[in-house]
Amino acid sequence: MALNHPITAQWPARHPDRLQLYSLPTPNGVKVSIALEEMQLPYEAHRISFERGEQFLPAFLALNPNNKIPAILDPHGPGGAPLALFESGAILLYLAEKTGQFLPTEASARYQALQWLMWQVGGLGPMFGQLGFFHKYAGKDYEDKRPRDRYVAESRRLLGVLEQHLAGRAWMLGERYSIVDMAIFPWVNNLVTHYAAGELVGWAEFPQVQRALATFLARPAVQRGLQMPV
């Protein structure tokens, strides 16, 4: 099957019959690679180099005009037609519905899943990301620590929400592992590993979050997805 999209000229598909992933092993990026591994969907991963500014190339912007990763091109989209899609939350929802996996089908449980997915996309991810900027990256050199402290406080609050919710639950939706966990825990992992902000946010105060994160990281599909694309 030939994929007729500008991005395939820049990043040719060796396996055009497979779902094409354009990404990096960042918290948002690995959400999708983890989901693809968990769902056992055949896919081909392409690394988008931010160091070389590849996210601004016309071919990539044709797939995602917002110049962010991840993005996908599915040759077998709805109705059998190719589907180009960006935004990690939207991709997770699409993949779950495509495969019938990791998302409840009952209406009330599905909406509960969606509320936590939106919570991650709109709150936890952006707040943790801002904390990373002010703690690890260029913002760490700012003399005024009020911006950093604002995001430290908000990250602690969000971890407290997680801690309370996970008490008595194996996963975010109870006993059912879902795309919600795939969305949340890469960001939690990144906060305490890559950002090295555990002490800053009081990581020791969140044993339920620690327990769920450890269980998440022990999954073979998660371990594979965290490395993609190589």
SULTAQUI-V921057 format. One record per run of one state. SS is the DSSP state (@ for helix, = for strand, . for the rest). FROM is the first residue (numbers start at 1). TO is the last residue. If there is no record, write none. Layout:
SS_FROM_TO + SS_FROM_TO
//
This chain:
._1_5 + @_6_10 + ._11_18 + =_19_23 + ._24_26 + @_27_39 + ._40_42 + =_43_47 + ._48_53 + @_54_56 + ._57_57 + @_58_63 + ._64_70 + =_71_74 + ._75_77 + @_78_80 + ._81_82 + =_83_86 + ._87_87 + @_88_99 + ._100_106 + @_107_135 + ._136_137 + @_138_141 + ._142_145 + @_146_166 + ._167_170 + =_171_171 + ._172_172 + =_173_174 + ._175_175 + =_176_176 + ._177_178 + @_179_192 + ._193_197 + @_198_201 + ._202_202 + @_203_205 + ._206_206 + @_207_217 + ._218_219 + @_220_225 + ._226_230
//
